[in-house]
Amino acid sequence: MSHKTRIVFTVKETADDVLYLHMEFLDQIPGLQDEPPAFDLKPGTDMAKAKEIANYLNENLAAYRPFPSRPTHGFQTFVK
């Protein structure tokens, strides 16, 4: 079993018009939090820049591993 999920970044807006990036999970992982992470952008970031950042991340990131120290399979990963 893999402990990673494919992801997609979208631009969201708070009630007071502050833009942020929302990372959506595309796969199920046991123990994965219900609410995906949100990333605050620097103050003054406009919609065009926010979309540019989201597009860059979507083009360059393949997956998210919430538990990076867990092996992705059941086999021994190192020699004792």
N, CA, C and O atoms as a GROMACS GRO file, in nm:
protein
  320
    1MET      N    1   0.083  -0.118   0.000
    1MET     CA    2   0.000   0.000   0.000
    1MET      C    3   0.088   0.124   0.000
    1MET      O    4   0.190   0.128   0.068
    2SER      N    5   0.051   0.222  -0.073
    2SER     CA    6   0.123   0.347  -0.080
    2SER      C    7   0.068   0.444   0.024
    2SER      O    8  -0.052   0.451   0.047
    3HIS      N    9   0.157   0.519   0.085
    3HIS     CA   10   0.116   0.620   0.181
    3HIS      C   11   0.132   0.759   0.120
    3HIS      O   12   0.190   0.849   0.180
    4LYS      N   13   0.080   0.774   0.000
    4LYS     CA   14   0.083   0.904  -0.066
    4LYS      C   15  -0.044   0.922  -0.146
    4LYS      O   16  -0.113   0.826  -0.179
    5THR      N   17  -0.073   1.046  -0.176
    5THR     CA   18  -0.192   1.079  -0.253
    5THR      C   19  -0.156   1.178  -0.363
    5THR      O   20  -0.071   1.265  -0.344
    6ARG      N   21  -0.221   1.163  -0.476
    6ARG     CA   22  -0.209   1.265  -0.578
    6ARG      C   23  -0.278   1.390  -0.526
    6ARG      O   24  -0.371   1.380  -0.445
    7ILE      N   25  -0.234   1.506  -0.571
    7ILE     CA   26  -0.287   1.631  -0.520
    7ILE      C   27  -0.315   1.730  -0.632
    7ILE      O   28  -0.264   1.716  -0.743
    8VAL      N   29  -0.396   1.828  -0.601
    8VAL     CA   30  -0.418   1.940  -0.691
    8VAL      C   31  -0.434   2.065  -0.605
    8VAL      O   32  -0.499   2.063  -0.501
    9PHE      N   33  -0.373   2.173  -0.651
    9PHE     CA   34  -0.382   2.301  -0.581
    9PHE      C   35  -0.485   2.389  -0.651
    9PHE      O   36  -0.487   2.399  -0.774
   10THR      N   37  -0.570   2.453  -0.572
   10THR     CA   38  -0.666   2.549  -0.623
   10THR      C   39  -0.654   2.676  -0.540
   10THR      O   40  -0.603   2.675  -0.428
   11VAL      N   41  -0.702   2.785  -0.596
   11VAL     CA   42  -0.701   2.913  -0.526
   11VAL      C   43  -0.836   2.932  -0.459
   11VAL      O   44  -0.941   2.915  -0.522
   12LYS      N   45  -0.834   2.967  -0.332
   12LYS     CA   46  -0.957   2.994  -0.255
   12LYS      C   47  -0.946   3.134  -0.196
   12LYS      O   48  -0.840   3.197  -0.200
   13GLU      N   49  -1.056   3.180  -0.142
   13GLU     CA   50  -1.060   3.315  -0.085
   13GLU      C   51  -1.134   3.311   0.048
   13GLU      O   52  -1.241   3.251   0.060
   14THR      N   53  -1.078   3.377   0.149
   14THR     CA   54  -1.144   3.384   0.279
   14THR      C   55  -1.260   3.483   0.273
   14THR      O   56  -1.279   3.552   0.173
   15ALA      N   57  -1.337   3.488   0.381
   15ALA     CA   58  -1.451   3.580   0.388
   15ALA      C   59  -1.408   3.725   0.377
   15ALA      O   60  -1.486   3.810   0.332
   16ASP      N   61  -1.284   3.755   0.417
   16ASP     CA   62  -1.236   3.893   0.407
   16ASP      C   63  -1.146   3.914   0.285
   16ASP      O   64  -1.058   4.000   0.286
   17ASP      N   65  -1.170   3.835   0.180
   17ASP     CA   66  -1.106   3.853   0.049
   17ASP      C   67  -0.955   3.829   0.045
   17ASP      O   68  -0.885   3.887  -0.037
   18VAL      N   69  -0.905   3.743   0.134
   18VAL     CA   70  -0.764   3.707   0.133
   18VAL      C   71  -0.749   3.576   0.057
   18VAL      O   72  -0.816   3.477   0.090
   19LEU      N   73  -0.662   3.574  -0.043
   19LEU     CA   74  -0.641   3.454  -0.124
   19LEU      C   75  -0.548   3.356  -0.054
   19LEU      O   76  -0.455   3.396   0.016
   20TYR      N   77  -0.574   3.227  -0.075
   20TYR     CA   78  -0.485   3.122  -0.024
   20TYR      C   79  -0.491   3.003  -0.118
   20TYR      O   80  -0.583   2.991  -0.200
   21LEU      N   81  -0.392   2.915  -0.106
   21LEU     CA   82  -0.388   2.792  -0.186
   21LEU      C   83  -0.446   2.678  -0.105
   21LEU      O   84  -0.415   2.663   0.013
   22HIS      N   85  -0.528   2.600  -0.168
   22HIS     CA   86  -0.592   2.484  -0.105
   22HIS      C   87  -0.539   2.360  -0.175
   22HIS      O   88  -0.547   2.349  -0.297
   23MET      N   89  -0.486   2.266  -0.097
   23MET     CA   90  -0.433   2.142  -0.154
   23MET      C   91  -0.538   2.032  -0.136
   23MET      O   92  -0.570   1.994  -0.024
   24GLU      N   93  -0.592   1.983  -0.246
   24GLU     CA   94  -0.695   1.880  -0.242
   24GLU      C   95  -0.633   1.743  -0.264
   24GLU      O   96  -0.546   1.725  -0.349
   25PHE      N   97  -0.679   1.645  -0.184
   25PHE     CA   98  -0.630   1.507  -0.196
   25PHE      C   99  -0.715   1.432  -0.298
   25PHE      O  100  -0.837   1.444  -0.299
   26LEU      N  101  -0.650   1.356  -0.384
   26LEU     CA  102  -0.722   1.279  -0.487
   26LEU      C  103  -0.731   1.130  -0.456
   26LEU      O  104  -0.801   1.055  -0.525
   27ASP      N  105  -0.659   1.086  -0.352
   27ASP     CA  106  -0.659   0.944  -0.314
   27ASP      C  107  -0.681   0.931  -0.164
   27ASP      O  108  -0.655   1.024  -0.088
   28GLN      N  109  -0.728   0.815  -0.122
   28GLN     CA  110  -0.750   0.787   0.020
   28GLN      C  111  -0.626   0.725   0.082
   28GLN      O  112  -0.563   0.638   0.022
   29ILE      N  113  -0.592   0.769   0.203
   29ILE     CA  114  -0.483   0.711   0.281
   29ILE      C  115  -0.535   0.692   0.423
   29ILE      O  116  -0.592   0.784   0.481
   30PRO      N  117  -0.517   0.573   0.480
   30PRO     CA  118  -0.560   0.554   0.619
   30PRO      C  119  -0.488   0.654   0.710
   30PRO      O  120  -0.366   0.669   0.703
   31GLY      N  121  -0.564   0.723   0.793
   31GLY     CA  122  -0.507   0.817   0.888
   31GLY      C  123  -0.487   0.958   0.834
   31GLY      O  124  -0.441   1.046   0.907
   32LEU      N  125  -0.522   0.980   0.709
   32LEU     CA  126  -0.507   1.113   0.648
   32LEU      C  127  -0.610   1.208   0.709
   32LEU      O  128  -0.726   1.172   0.727
   33GLN      N  129  -0.566   1.329   0.741
   33GLN     CA  130  -0.657   1.426   0.802
   33GLN      C  131  -0.775   1.455   0.710
   33GLN      O  132  -0.764   1.445   0.588
   34ASP      N  133  -0.887   1.492   0.770
   34ASP     CA  134  -1.007   1.522   0.692
   34ASP      C  135  -0.995   1.651   0.614
   34ASP      O  136  -1.036   1.657   0.498
   35GLU      N  137  -0.938   1.753   0.674
   35GLU     CA  138  -0.923   1.882   0.609
   35GLU      C  139  -0.785   1.894   0.546
   35GLU      O  140  -0.685   1.886   0.616
   36PRO      N  141  -0.779   1.914   0.416
   36PRO     CA  142  -0.649   1.929   0.350
   36PRO      C  143  -0.580   2.059   0.393
   36PRO      O  144  -0.646   2.152   0.438
   37PRO      N  145  -0.449   2.064   0.378
   37PRO     CA  146  -0.375   2.185   0.416
   37PRO      C  147  -0.412   2.305   0.328
   37PRO      O  148  -0.452   2.291   0.213
   38ALA      N  149  -0.398   2.422   0.388
   38ALA     CA  150  -0.416   2.548   0.318
   38ALA      C  151  -0.286   2.626   0.334
   38ALA      O  152  -0.222   2.621   0.439
   39PHE      N  153  -0.248   2.698   0.232
   39PHE     CA  154  -0.124   2.774   0.233
   39PHE      C  155  -0.154   2.921   0.214
   39PHE      O  156  -0.210   2.962   0.112
   40ASP      N  157  -0.115   3.002   0.313
   40ASP     CA  158  -0.135   3.146   0.304
   40ASP      C  159  -0.034   3.205   0.206
   40ASP      O  160   0.082   3.166   0.203
   41LEU      N  161  -0.082   3.297   0.127
   41LEU     CA  162   0.004   3.368   0.032
   41LEU      C  163   0.049   3.499   0.096
   41LEU      O  164  -0.013   3.548   0.190
   42LYS      N  165   0.155   3.555   0.044
   42LYS     CA  166   0.204   3.682   0.097
   42LYS      C  167   0.096   3.790   0.080
   42LYS      O  168   0.023   3.790  -0.019
   43PRO      N  169   0.088   3.882   0.177
   43PRO     CA  170  -0.009   3.990   0.165
   43PRO      C  171   0.008   4.065   0.033
   43PRO      O  172   0.121   4.094  -0.010
   44GLY      N  173  -0.103   4.097  -0.030
   44GLY     CA  174  -0.100   4.171  -0.155
   44GLY      C  175  -0.096   4.084  -0.279
   44GLY      O  176  -0.098   4.137  -0.391
   45THR      N  177  -0.089   3.952  -0.263
   45THR     CA  178  -0.088   3.862  -0.379
   45THR      C  179  -0.224   3.873  -0.450
   45THR      O  180  -0.329   3.857  -0.387
   46ASP      N  181  -0.220   3.901  -0.580
   46ASP     CA  182  -0.346   3.912  -0.654
   46ASP      C  183  -0.385   3.778  -0.715
   46ASP      O  184  -0.308   3.682  -0.709
   47MET      N  185  -0.504   3.771  -0.771
   47MET     CA  186  -0.557   3.646  -0.826
   47MET      C  187  -0.469   3.590  -0.936
   47MET      O  188  -0.446   3.469  -0.941
   48ALA      N  189  -0.418   3.674  -1.024
   48ALA     CA  190  -0.333   3.626  -1.133
   48ALA      C  191  -0.208   3.558  -1.078
   48ALA      O  192  -0.169   3.452  -1.127
   49LYS      N  193  -0.145   3.618  -0.978
   49LYS     CA  194  -0.024   3.560  -0.919
   49LYS      C  195  -0.058   3.432  -0.844
   49LYS      O  196   0.017   3.335  -0.852
   50ALA      N  197  -0.170   3.430  -0.773
   50ALA     CA  198  -0.212   3.311  -0.700
   50ALA      C  199  -0.235   3.194  -0.796
   50ALA      O  200  -0.193   3.082  -0.768
   51LYS      N  201  -0.300   3.220  -0.909
   51LYS     CA  202  -0.322   3.115  -1.009
   51LYS      C  203  -0.191   3.069  -1.070
   51LYS      O  204  -0.174   2.950  -1.100
   52GLU      N  205  -0.098   3.160  -1.090
   52GLU     CA  206   0.034   3.125  -1.143
   52GLU      C  207   0.106   3.030  -1.047
   52GLU      O  208   0.167   2.932  -1.090
   53ILE      N  209   0.099   3.059  -0.918
   53ILE     CA  210   0.163   2.973  -0.818
   53ILE      C  211   0.096   2.836  -0.816
   53ILE      O  212   0.165   2.734  -0.814
   54ALA      N  213  -0.038   2.832  -0.816
   54ALA     CA  214  -0.110   2.705  -0.816
   54ALA      C  215  -0.076   2.624  -0.940
   54ALA      O  216  -0.053   2.503  -0.931
   55ASN      N  217  -0.072   2.688  -1.056
   55ASN     CA  218  -0.038   2.618  -1.180
   55ASN      C  219   0.103   2.561  -1.174
   55ASN      O  220   0.127   2.448  -1.216
   56TYR      N  221   0.197   2.639  -1.121
   56TYR     CA  222   0.336   2.593  -1.108
   56TYR      C  223   0.342   2.468  -1.020
   56TYR      O  224   0.407   2.370  -1.056
   57LEU      N  225   0.275   2.471  -0.906
   57LEU     CA  226   0.275   2.355  -0.817
   57LEU      C  227   0.209   2.235  -0.883
   57LEU      O  228   0.260   2.123  -0.871
   58ASN      N  229   0.098   2.255  -0.951
   58ASN     CA  230   0.029   2.144  -1.018
   58ASN      C  231   0.114   2.082  -1.128
   58ASN      O  232   0.106   1.961  -1.152
   59GLU      N  233   0.195   2.162  -1.194
   59GLU     CA  234   0.281   2.112  -1.301
   59GLU      C  235   0.405   2.040  -1.248
   59GLU      O  236   0.464   1.959  -1.319
   60ASN      N  237   0.445   2.069  -1.124
   60ASN     CA  238   0.573   2.019  -1.075
   60ASN      C  239   0.566   1.924  -0.956
   60ASN      O  240   0.666   1.859  -0.926
   61LEU      N  241   0.455   1.915  -0.889
   61LEU     CA  242   0.441   1.823  -0.776
   61LEU      C  243   0.351   1.707  -0.817
   61LEU      O  244   0.246   1.727  -0.878
   62ALA      N  245   0.394   1.587  -0.784
   62ALA     CA  246   0.318   1.468  -0.824
   62ALA      C  247   0.231   1.412  -0.712
   62ALA      O  248   0.122   1.361  -0.738
   63ALA      N  249   0.279   1.422  -0.587
   63ALA     CA  250   0.206   1.358  -0.478
   63ALA      C  251   0.246   1.421  -0.345
   63ALA      O  252   0.344   1.494  -0.335
   64TYR      N  253   0.167   1.390  -0.244
   64TYR     CA  254   0.190   1.436  -0.107
   64TYR      C  255   0.201   1.313  -0.020
   64TYR      O  256   0.117   1.222  -0.028
   65ARG      N  257   0.305   1.308   0.064
   65ARG     CA  258   0.324   1.197   0.158
   65ARG      C  259   0.309   1.254   0.299
   65ARG      O  260   0.404   1.312   0.352
   66PRO      N  261   0.192   1.237   0.362
   66PRO     CA  262   0.172   1.292   0.496
   66PRO      C  263   0.252   1.220   0.603
   66PRO      O  264   0.275   1.276   0.711
   67PHE      N  265   0.295   1.099   0.576
   67PHE     CA  266   0.372   1.020   0.672
   67PHE      C  267   0.502   0.976   0.605
   67PHE      O  268   0.518   0.857   0.576
   68PRO      N  269   0.596   1.068   0.579
   68PRO     CA  270   0.713   1.036   0.498
   68PRO      C  271   0.806   0.930   0.556
   68PRO      O  272   0.881   0.868   0.481
   69SER      N  273   0.803   0.908   0.687
   69SER     CA  274   0.894   0.810   0.744
   69SER      C  275   0.839   0.667   0.739
   69SER      O  276   0.912   0.572   0.766
   70ARG      N  277   0.712   0.653   0.704
   70ARG     CA  278   0.654   0.519   0.691
   70ARG      C  279   0.695   0.459   0.557
   70ARG      O  280   0.686   0.526   0.455
   71PRO      N  281   0.740   0.335   0.556
   71PRO     CA  282   0.772   0.273   0.427
   71PRO      C  283   0.645   0.258   0.343
   71PRO      O  284   0.536   0.240   0.397
   72THR      N  285   0.660   0.265   0.212
   72THR     CA  286   0.544   0.254   0.123
   72THR      C  287   0.508   0.109   0.094
   72THR      O  288   0.411   0.082   0.024
   73HIS      N  289   0.584   0.016   0.148
   73HIS     CA  290   0.554  -0.126   0.128
   73HIS      C  291   0.594  -0.201   0.254
   73HIS      O  292   0.649  -0.141   0.346
   74GLY      N  293   0.567  -0.330   0.259
   74GLY     CA  294   0.592  -0.411   0.378
   74GLY      C  295   0.729  -0.472   0.387
   74GLY      O  296   0.757  -0.544   0.483
   75PHE      N  297   0.815  -0.446   0.291
   75PHE     CA  298   0.946  -0.508   0.294
   75PHE      C  299   1.045  -0.423   0.372
   75PHE      O  300   1.028  -0.302   0.387
   76GLN      N  301   1.148  -0.488   0.423
   76GLN     CA  302   1.253  -0.417   0.496
   76GLN      C  303   1.323  -0.320   0.402
   76GLN      O  304   1.358  -0.355   0.290
   77THR      N  305   1.343  -0.197   0.448
   77THR     CA  306   1.401  -0.095   0.362
   77THR      C  307   1.550  -0.072   0.388
   77THR      O  308   1.614   0.004   0.315
   78PHE      N  309   1.606  -0.136   0.491
   78PHE     CA  310   1.748  -0.121   0.518
   78PHE      C  311   1.799  -0.248   0.584
   78PHE      O  312   1.720  -0.328   0.636
   79VAL      N  313   1.929  -0.267   0.583
   79VAL     CA  314   1.990  -0.385   0.643
   79VAL      C  315   2.032  -0.351   0.785
   79VAL      O  316   2.098  -0.249   0.809
   80LYS      N  317   1.995  -0.437   0.879
   80LYS     CA  318   2.030  -0.415   1.020
   80LYS      C  319   2.167  -0.473   1.051
   80LYS      O  320   2.214  -0.464   1.164
   0.00000   0.00000   0.00000
